[in-house]
Amino acid sequence: MDLTKILKVGDRIYTPLFGYVSIESINPNKKYSIKAYAAGFGYVNFTSKGQAYEDGPECLLFPS
């Protein structure tokens, strides 16, 4: 599933890696197309499939 077509800048979503994050930017033309801000961690990036690593086994972004 391509999350860049579903998520919007400003959305607050959950990831088991960082807790709740805020979507800061979405660029479907980049490998890591979703940039989010995680309090205590700073900016983190995810693929359009919600993976923290391109070859990651699963989606790690969940709507709150």
C-alpha positions as CSV (number, residue, x, y, z in Angstrom):
1,M,0.0,0.0,0.0
2,D,1.4,3.4,-0.9
3,L,1.0,5.6,2.2
4,T,2.0,8.7,0.3
5,K,-1.5,8.7,-1.2
6,I,-3.3,8.3,2.2
7,L,-1.3,10.4,4.6
8,K,-1.3,14.2,4.8
9,V,1.2,16.6,6.3
10,G,0.3,17.3,9.9
11,D,-1.2,13.8,10.5
12,R,-0.4,12.2,13.8
13,I,0.3,8.5,13.5
14,Y,1.8,5.7,15.6
15,T,5.0,3.7,15.0
16,P,6.2,1.1,17.4
17,L,9.8,2.4,16.9
18,F,9.1,6.0,18.2
19,G,5.6,6.2,19.5
20,Y,3.4,9.0,18.1
21,V,5.0,11.0,15.2
22,S,3.8,14.0,13.2
23,I,4.1,13.8,9.4
24,E,6.3,16.8,8.3
25,S,6.6,16.2,4.6
26,I,5.7,13.7,1.8
27,N,7.6,13.3,-1.4
28,P,6.6,10.2,-3.4
29,N,9.6,10.7,-5.7
30,K,12.1,9.9,-3.0
31,K,13.2,6.4,-1.7
32,Y,12.3,7.5,1.9
33,S,9.2,9.5,0.9
34,I,7.7,10.2,4.4
35,K,9.4,12.5,6.8
36,A,8.1,12.6,10.4
37,Y,9.0,14.2,13.6
38,A,9.3,12.0,16.7
39,A,9.6,13.9,20.0
40,G,12.9,12.8,21.7
41,F,14.3,11.4,18.5
42,G,14.0,14.2,15.9
43,Y,13.2,13.7,12.3
44,V,12.8,10.1,11.0
45,N,12.1,8.8,7.5
46,F,10.0,6.0,6.1
47,T,9.4,4.5,2.7
48,S,6.1,4.9,0.9
49,K,5.2,1.5,2.3
50,G,5.8,2.7,5.9
51,Q,9.1,0.8,6.3
52,A,11.9,2.2,8.4
53,Y,14.4,0.4,6.1
54,E,13.9,-0.2,2.4
55,D,14.2,-3.9,2.8
56,G,12.2,-3.9,6.1
57,P,9.8,-6.7,6.5
58,E,6.7,-4.8,7.6
59,C,4.9,-1.5,7.7
60,L,5.7,0.5,10.9
61,L,3.3,3.4,10.5
62,F,-0.3,3.1,11.9
63,P,-3.1,5.7,12.0
64,S,-3.9,6.9,15.5
